[in-house]
Amino acid sequence: MTTGKLLYIETFGCQMNVNDSEKIAGILRDEGYVRTDNVKDADLVILNTCSVRAKAEERVYGQLATYKGLKRSKPQLLLGVGGCVAQQEGERMLERLPHLDFVFGTHSLHLLPDIVADAAAGRRQVLIEFLGAEERKELFPSVAEGQGVTRFVTITQGCDNFCSYCIVPHVRGREVSRRSDDILAEVRQMTEGGVKEVSLLGQNVNSYGLKDPNEIDFPHLVRKVAAIPGIERLRFITSHPKDISPDLIACFAELPQLASHVHLPLQAGSDRILGLMNRGYTVAEYLAVIDALKAVRPDMQFTSDMIVGFPGETDEEFAATLAIMERVRYIDLYSFMYSPRPGTAAASMADDLTRAVKQERLTQLQARQRQLTLEIHREYLGRRYPVLVEGTSKRGNQLMGKTSCNQVVLIEAPATVIGTTVTVLITGATVSSLTGDVVGKMDTDT
């Protein structure tokens, strides 16, 4: 076993990658590696990468170039790349970057101890084979230690939807659901370690279990997780609008542990563009889901993903996207310019919009979203909300927690309240966060 060595992980992309980085750290911790925040101290550097957009992929290659000098000054340093870019590029990445020691794909995390040992012995390699459902135990390595107030728990890997713009099925494989018994065991172990909030994670959590006749479906999984002692709050991400069932909506009426926030990607406000994207729903069907969720949870807040400048998108179709923003009043958006990804159906479509047009649309959409976020945050002023305190703020001079609706709240309070739910009177609002005063403790079932 390797002892006393330092591991530096740089994570790009989505919450799935953040969760995978936790797994990587856990797997290598068992091999004697301790995580460090200083790359210059590291004996092993791993980049966990994202290829959903071209810009993210370019950032990865740019960062790898900067590590060339570090590797030259510290020859014993091991450098590896995992995640979606690694899965996509494979051997090409190793050939392109002589200073790179190993490349491992999205299904190869469990092989890391051997991969790192081989790299230390001078053997460069690429491992990007997909695993099947029968190998799901290896596909979902557990990292069940407490380590904090909130944690993610992966419940599915891959995706079967093949949206025309999306590379995820190509780099994460077809959808596989983790066994519910393993999920529940991991959550129980987390709560025993002090975790109060769990987020169930997958490319499309709503289709959990549907391919396995021996498994429960997602609403049943939600109910079982919510029933675990110690769970004060339960979230999930990401939901595909076409797969949200009436039974899942009913869970929000039944389960106080379910947070009043749903991330529901729309992508575009035009039925024609949604059809070209192969999204599987219309704007009217999407809005019906929004209205149904608000009917059972009037305080529900929504976030979404939007793509501007999809091939052929007209000014009128972009205006329709803006109109949906006004109709739903998202509390936040993750918005991007369309960029073609290799192997996707949209990559063969005529991308006839200039970058300047795409950028102008993105700027307009993001400016309006900032206004909407601030307007919504200001509606919270003078009101009291339960806030689960997660830790210190980034600046370190305040504590940070979140409302059920997923808003960040900054408070002045002793560190002893970390891990508890407190009542906060909201006194300030910016685009990025709320501030408030602690005015009382909450019961744990609030």
C-alpha positions as CSV (number, residue, x, y, z in Angstrom):
1,M,0.0,0.0,0.0
2,T,1.2,3.5,-0.8
3,T,1.6,5.6,2.3
4,G,1.8,9.3,3.0
5,K,1.3,10.5,-0.6
6,L,-0.8,13.5,-1.6
7,L,-3.6,13.6,-4.2
8,Y,-4.9,16.7,-6.0
9,I,-8.2,16.4,-7.9
10,E,-9.4,19.1,-10.3
11,T,-13.1,18.7,-11.2
12,F,-14.8,20.1,-14.3
13,G,-18.5,20.0,-15.1
14,C,-21.6,18.8,-13.4
15,Q,-22.6,17.4,-9.9
16,M,-22.1,13.9,-11.3
17,N,-18.4,14.7,-11.7
18,V,-18.2,16.3,-8.3
19,N,-19.6,13.1,-6.8
20,D,-17.2,11.0,-8.9
21,S,-14.3,13.0,-7.6
22,E,-15.4,12.2,-4.0
23,K,-15.4,8.5,-5.1
24,I,-12.0,8.8,-6.6
25,A,-10.7,10.4,-3.3
26,G,-12.3,7.6,-1.3
27,I,-10.9,4.8,-3.5
28,L,-7.4,6.3,-3.4
29,R,-7.6,7.1,0.3
30,D,-7.7,3.3,0.9
31,E,-4.4,3.2,-1.1
32,G,-2.8,5.7,1.3
33,Y,-3.4,9.0,-0.6
34,V,-4.5,12.1,1.3
35,R,-6.2,14.8,-0.6
36,T,-4.5,18.2,-0.8
37,D,-5.7,21.6,-2.1
38,N,-2.2,22.6,-3.3
39,V,-1.3,21.0,-6.7
40,K,2.4,21.8,-6.2
41,D,2.5,19.5,-3.2
42,A,0.8,16.6,-4.9
43,D,2.3,13.3,-5.8
44,L,-0.7,12.4,-7.9
45,V,-2.8,14.8,-10.0
46,I,-6.1,13.7,-11.5
47,L,-8.3,15.9,-13.7
48,N,-11.9,14.7,-13.7
49,T,-13.3,16.1,-16.9
50,C,-16.4,17.3,-18.7
51,S,-17.1,17.2,-22.5
52,V,-20.7,18.4,-22.5
53,R,-19.6,21.6,-24.2
54,A,-16.7,22.3,-26.4
55,K,-15.5,25.1,-24.1
56,A,-15.3,22.7,-21.2
57,E,-13.2,20.3,-23.2
58,E,-10.9,23.1,-24.3
59,R,-10.4,24.1,-20.7
60,V,-9.2,20.6,-19.9
61,Y,-6.6,20.6,-22.6
62,G,-5.5,24.1,-21.6
63,Q,-5.0,23.0,-18.0
64,L,-3.1,19.9,-19.0
65,A,-0.7,22.0,-20.9
66,T,0.0,24.1,-17.7
67,Y,0.9,20.9,-15.9
68,K,3.6,20.0,-18.3
69,G,6.0,22.4,-16.5
70,L,5.0,21.0,-13.1
71,K,5.7,17.5,-14.4
72,R,9.1,18.6,-15.7
73,S,10.1,20.1,-12.4
74,K,8.8,17.1,-10.5
75,P,9.4,13.9,-12.6
76,Q,8.0,11.5,-10.0
77,L,4.6,13.3,-10.2
78,L,1.8,11.1,-11.7
79,L,-0.7,12.8,-13.9
80,G,-4.0,11.2,-14.9
81,V,-7.3,12.2,-16.6
82,G,-10.7,10.8,-16.0
83,G,-14.3,11.6,-16.8
84,C,-16.1,12.4,-20.0
85,V,-13.2,13.9,-22.0
86,A,-11.1,10.9,-21.1
87,Q,-13.9,8.6,-22.2
88,Q,-14.3,10.5,-25.5
89,E,-10.6,10.9,-26.4
90,G,-9.1,7.7,-25.1
91,E,-5.8,6.8,-26.8
92,R,-5.7,10.1,-28.7
93,M,-5.3,12.0,-25.4
94,L,-2.3,9.8,-24.3
95,E,-0.7,10.2,-27.8
96,R,-1.3,13.9,-27.8
97,L,0.2,14.5,-24.3
98,P,3.5,12.7,-23.6
99,H,3.6,14.0,-20.1
100,L,0.2,12.2,-19.3
101,D,0.5,8.9,-17.4
102,F,-2.9,7.4,-17.6
103,V,-6.5,7.9,-18.9
104,F,-9.5,6.3,-17.4
105,G,-13.1,6.5,-18.4
106,T,-16.4,7.0,-16.6
107,H,-16.8,3.3,-15.9
108,S,-13.3,2.7,-14.6
109,L,-13.1,4.3,-11.2
110,H,-13.0,1.0,-9.4
111,L,-9.8,0.1,-11.3
112,L,-7.9,3.2,-10.1
113,P,-5.7,1.4,-7.5
114,D,-4.2,-0.8,-10.3
115,I,-4.0,2.0,-12.8
116,V,-2.1,4.2,-10.4
117,A,0.2,1.4,-9.4
118,D,1.0,0.7,-13.1
119,A,1.7,4.4,-13.7
120,A,4.1,4.5,-10.8
121,A,5.9,1.5,-12.4
122,G,6.1,3.4,-15.7
123,R,3.3,1.8,-17.6
124,R,1.1,4.3,-19.4
125,Q,-2.4,3.1,-20.2
126,V,-5.9,3.9,-21.3
127,L,-9.0,2.2,-19.8
128,I,-12.3,3.3,-21.2
129,E,-14.4,0.2,-21.5
130,F,-18.1,0.4,-20.5
131,L,-19.5,-1.9,-17.9
132,G,-22.9,-3.7,-18.2
133,A,-25.8,-3.8,-15.7
134,E,-24.4,-7.1,-14.4
135,E,-21.3,-5.3,-13.2
136,R,-23.2,-2.5,-11.5
137,K,-21.5,-3.1,-8.2
138,E,-18.2,-1.8,-9.7
139,L,-20.1,1.0,-11.5
140,F,-21.3,2.5,-8.2
141,P,-18.4,2.5,-5.7
142,S,-19.7,3.7,-2.3
143,V,-18.3,6.6,-0.4
144,A,-20.6,6.5,2.5
145,E,-18.6,8.3,5.2
146,G,-20.4,11.2,6.8
147,Q,-18.0,14.1,6.0
148,G,-20.3,17.0,6.2
149,V,-24.0,18.0,6.4
150,T,-25.0,17.3,2.8
151,R,-24.0,14.6,0.4
152,F,-24.8,13.3,-3.1
153,V,-25.7,9.7,-3.7
154,T,-25.5,8.3,-7.3
155,I,-28.5,6.2,-8.2
156,T,-28.1,5.9,-12.0
157,Q,-25.3,6.0,-14.5
158,G,-25.6,6.9,-18.2
159,C,-28.6,7.9,-20.2
160,D,-31.0,6.4,-22.8
161,N,-32.6,9.6,-24.1
162,F,-30.0,10.6,-26.8
163,C,-31.0,14.2,-27.0
164,S,-29.6,15.3,-30.3
165,Y,-27.1,17.8,-28.8
166,C,-26.0,15.7,-25.9
167,I,-22.8,13.6,-25.6
168,V,-23.7,12.0,-22.3
169,P,-24.9,8.6,-23.6
170,H,-21.7,8.4,-25.7
171,V,-19.3,9.1,-22.8
172,R,-21.3,7.6,-19.8
173,G,-23.0,4.8,-21.6
174,R,-26.6,3.5,-21.5
175,E,-28.6,4.0,-18.4
176,V,-28.0,1.6,-15.5
177,S,-29.8,1.8,-12.2
178,R,-28.0,1.1,-9.0
179,R,-29.6,-1.5,-6.7
180,S,-32.0,0.1,-4.2
181,D,-30.7,-1.9,-1.3
182,D,-27.2,-0.5,-1.9
183,I,-28.5,3.1,-2.2
184,L,-30.5,2.8,1.1
185,A,-27.5,1.2,2.9
186,E,-25.2,4.1,1.8
187,V,-27.7,6.7,2.9
188,R,-28.1,5.0,6.3
189,Q,-24.4,5.0,6.7
190,M,-24.2,8.6,5.8
191,T,-26.9,9.7,8.3
192,E,-25.1,7.7,11.0
193,G,-22.1,9.9,10.2
194,G,-24.0,13.1,10.6
195,V,-25.3,13.8,7.1
196,K,-28.7,15.6,7.2
197,E,-29.4,16.3,3.6
198,V,-29.0,13.8,0.7
199,S,-29.3,14.6,-3.0
200,L,-30.1,11.6,-5.3
201,L,-28.1,11.9,-8.4
202,G,-28.4,10.7,-12.0
203,Q,-28.6,11.9,-15.6
204,N,-32.4,11.2,-15.4
205,V,-33.4,10.2,-11.9
206,N,-37.1,9.8,-13.0
207,S,-36.4,6.7,-15.0
208,Y,-34.7,4.9,-12.1
209,G,-35.5,1.2,-11.9
210,L,-37.8,1.1,-15.0
211,K,-35.5,-1.2,-16.9
212,D,-35.3,-3.8,-14.1
213,P,-38.5,-5.7,-13.2
214,N,-37.0,-6.6,-9.9
215,E,-36.5,-3.0,-8.8
216,I,-38.7,-0.3,-7.3
217,D,-39.3,2.9,-9.3
218,F,-38.1,6.4,-8.5
219,P,-41.1,7.6,-6.4
220,H,-40.9,4.4,-4.3
221,L,-37.1,5.0,-3.8
222,V,-37.8,8.6,-2.7
223,R,-40.3,7.4,-0.1
224,K,-37.8,4.8,1.2
225,V,-34.9,7.3,1.5
226,A,-37.2,9.9,3.2
227,A,-38.1,7.3,5.8
228,I,-34.5,6.8,6.9
229,P,-34.0,8.2,10.4
230,G,-31.8,11.3,10.3
231,I,-32.9,12.5,6.8
232,E,-34.0,16.1,7.3
233,R,-33.9,17.1,3.7
234,L,-34.0,15.2,0.4
235,R,-33.3,16.5,-3.1
236,F,-32.8,15.0,-6.5
237,I,-31.1,16.0,-9.8
238,T,-31.6,15.8,-12.7
239,S,-35.3,15.3,-13.7
240,H,-36.3,14.8,-17.4
241,P,-39.6,16.6,-17.9
242,K,-41.1,13.8,-20.0
243,D,-40.6,11.3,-17.2
244,I,-42.0,13.1,-14.1
245,S,-44.9,10.9,-13.0
246,P,-48.0,11.9,-11.0
247,D,-46.7,9.6,-8.3
248,L,-43.5,11.6,-8.0
249,I,-45.5,14.8,-7.9
250,A,-47.6,13.3,-5.1
251,C,-44.4,12.7,-3.1
252,F,-44.1,16.5,-2.7
253,A,-47.6,16.5,-1.0
254,E,-46.7,13.5,1.2
255,L,-43.1,14.0,2.3
256,P,-42.0,17.1,4.2
257,Q,-38.4,16.0,3.8
258,L,-38.6,16.7,0.1
259,A,-37.1,20.1,-0.6
260,S,-39.2,22.7,-2.4
261,H,-36.9,22.9,-5.4
262,V,-36.8,21.0,-8.7
263,H,-34.2,21.3,-11.4
264,L,-36.2,20.8,-14.6
265,P,-34.3,21.4,-17.8
266,L,-36.4,23.0,-20.5
267,Q,-33.5,23.7,-23.0
268,A,-35.7,25.8,-25.4
269,G,-39.1,27.5,-25.5
270,S,-40.0,26.4,-29.1
271,D,-41.8,23.1,-29.8
272,R,-40.0,22.9,-33.2
273,I,-36.6,23.3,-31.5
274,L,-37.5,20.8,-28.8
275,G,-38.4,18.4,-31.5
276,L,-35.1,18.8,-33.2
277,M,-33.4,18.3,-29.8
278,N,-35.3,15.0,-29.4
279,R,-36.5,16.1,-26.0
280,G,-39.8,14.2,-26.0
281,Y,-42.2,16.9,-24.7
282,T,-43.9,20.1,-25.8
283,V,-43.8,23.5,-24.1
284,A,-47.4,22.9,-23.0
285,E,-46.5,19.6,-21.4
286,Y,-43.5,21.1,-19.7
287,L,-45.6,23.9,-18.2
288,A,-48.3,21.4,-17.1
289,V,-45.6,19.7,-15.0
290,I,-44.5,23.1,-13.5
291,D,-48.2,23.9,-12.6
292,A,-48.8,20.4,-11.1
293,L,-45.7,20.8,-8.8
294,K,-46.7,24.3,-7.8
295,A,-50.2,23.0,-7.0
296,V,-48.9,20.6,-4.3
297,R,-46.0,22.9,-3.2
298,P,-47.0,26.6,-3.6
299,D,-43.5,27.7,-2.4
300,M,-41.7,25.5,-5.1
301,Q,-38.8,27.1,-6.9
302,F,-37.4,25.9,-10.2
303,T,-34.0,26.0,-11.9
304,S,-33.4,24.9,-15.5
305,D,-31.0,24.5,-18.3
306,M,-31.2,26.5,-21.5
307,I,-29.4,26.3,-24.8
308,V,-29.4,29.3,-27.1
309,G,-28.4,29.3,-30.7
310,F,-29.4,25.7,-31.5
311,P,-29.1,25.1,-35.3
312,G,-31.9,27.0,-37.0
313,E,-33.2,28.8,-34.0
314,T,-35.0,32.0,-35.2
315,D,-35.4,35.3,-33.4
316,E,-39.0,34.4,-32.7
317,E,-38.0,31.0,-31.2
318,F,-35.5,32.7,-29.0
319,A,-38.1,35.1,-27.9
320,A,-40.3,32.2,-27.0
321,T,-37.6,30.9,-24.6
322,L,-37.5,34.3,-22.9
323,A,-41.3,34.2,-22.6
324,I,-41.1,30.8,-20.8
325,M,-38.6,32.4,-18.4
326,E,-41.2,35.1,-17.5
327,R,-44.0,32.5,-17.2
328,V,-42.1,30.2,-14.9
329,R,-39.9,32.8,-13.1
330,Y,-36.9,30.5,-12.5
331,I,-34.8,31.2,-9.5
332,D,-31.7,30.4,-11.5
333,L,-30.6,29.1,-14.9
334,Y,-27.7,27.2,-16.3
335,S,-27.4,28.6,-19.8
336,F,-25.1,28.0,-22.7
337,M,-24.5,28.7,-26.3
338,Y,-25.0,25.7,-28.5
339,S,-21.7,23.9,-29.5
340,P,-21.7,20.8,-31.7
341,R,-20.4,17.7,-29.9
342,P,-18.8,14.8,-31.9
343,G,-21.1,11.8,-32.5
344,T,-24.3,13.6,-31.7
345,A,-27.2,13.9,-34.2
346,A,-27.2,17.7,-34.0
347,A,-23.5,17.8,-35.1
348,S,-24.7,17.1,-38.6
349,M,-27.3,19.9,-38.6
350,A,-26.5,23.1,-40.4
351,D,-25.2,25.4,-37.7
352,D,-26.1,28.6,-39.5
353,L,-26.0,31.1,-36.6
354,T,-22.9,33.2,-36.1
355,R,-21.1,33.2,-32.8
356,A,-22.0,36.9,-32.4
357,V,-25.7,36.1,-32.6
358,K,-25.4,33.3,-30.1
359,Q,-23.4,35.4,-27.8
360,E,-25.9,38.3,-28.0
361,R,-28.8,35.9,-27.2
362,L,-26.9,34.4,-24.3
363,T,-26.1,37.8,-22.9
364,Q,-29.7,38.9,-23.1
365,L,-31.0,35.7,-21.5
366,Q,-28.5,35.8,-18.7
367,A,-29.1,39.5,-17.9
368,R,-32.8,38.9,-17.6
369,Q,-32.2,35.8,-15.4
370,R,-30.1,37.9,-13.0
371,Q,-33.0,40.4,-12.8
372,L,-35.5,37.6,-12.1
373,T,-33.2,36.0,-9.4
374,L,-32.9,39.4,-7.6
375,E,-36.6,40.0,-7.8
376,I,-37.4,36.6,-6.3
377,H,-34.7,37.0,-3.6
378,R,-36.1,40.4,-2.6
379,E,-39.5,38.8,-2.1
380,Y,-37.9,36.9,0.8
381,L,-37.0,40.1,2.7
382,G,-38.6,40.4,6.1
383,R,-39.8,36.8,6.2
384,R,-38.6,33.8,8.3
385,Y,-37.3,30.6,6.8
386,P,-35.8,27.3,8.0
387,V,-32.2,27.1,7.0
388,L,-30.0,24.0,7.2
389,V,-26.6,25.3,8.2
390,E,-23.9,23.5,6.1
391,G,-20.6,25.2,7.1
392,T,-18.6,28.3,6.8
393,S,-19.0,30.7,3.8
394,K,-16.3,30.9,1.1
395,R,-15.0,34.1,2.7
396,G,-14.9,32.3,6.1
397,N,-16.4,35.1,8.2
398,Q,-20.0,33.9,8.1
399,L,-21.8,30.6,8.2
400,M,-23.6,29.3,5.1
401,G,-26.8,27.3,4.8
402,K,-29.7,26.8,2.4
403,T,-33.4,27.1,2.4
404,S,-35.6,24.3,1.2
405,C,-35.8,26.2,-2.1
406,N,-32.0,25.9,-2.5
407,Q,-31.1,29.5,-1.9
408,V,-27.8,30.2,-0.2
409,V,-28.3,32.1,3.1
410,L,-25.4,33.8,5.0
411,I,-25.7,34.2,8.8
412,E,-23.7,35.4,11.7
413,A,-23.7,32.5,14.2
414,P,-21.4,30.3,16.3
415,A,-20.0,27.2,14.6
416,T,-22.1,25.1,17.0
417,V,-25.2,25.5,14.8
418,I,-23.5,23.8,11.8
419,G,-25.5,20.7,11.0
420,T,-28.7,22.1,12.5
421,T,-31.8,23.8,11.1
422,V,-32.3,27.3,12.3
423,T,-35.0,29.9,11.7
424,V,-33.6,32.9,9.9
425,L,-35.2,36.3,9.4
426,I,-34.1,37.4,5.9
427,T,-32.5,40.9,6.0
428,G,-30.6,41.2,2.8
429,A,-30.8,40.0,-0.8
430,T,-28.4,39.9,-3.7
431,V,-28.4,37.9,-6.9
432,S,-26.1,35.3,-5.4
433,S,-27.4,34.9,-1.9
434,L,-29.6,36.0,1.0
435,T,-28.4,37.2,4.4
436,G,-30.3,37.0,7.6
437,D,-30.4,36.8,11.4
438,V,-30.9,33.6,13.4
439,V,-34.1,34.0,15.4
440,G,-34.7,30.5,16.6
441,K,-34.1,26.8,16.3
442,M,-36.3,24.5,14.2
443,D,-37.6,21.1,15.0
444,T,-35.7,18.5,12.9
445,D,-38.9,17.5,11.0
446,T,-39.5,21.0,9.7
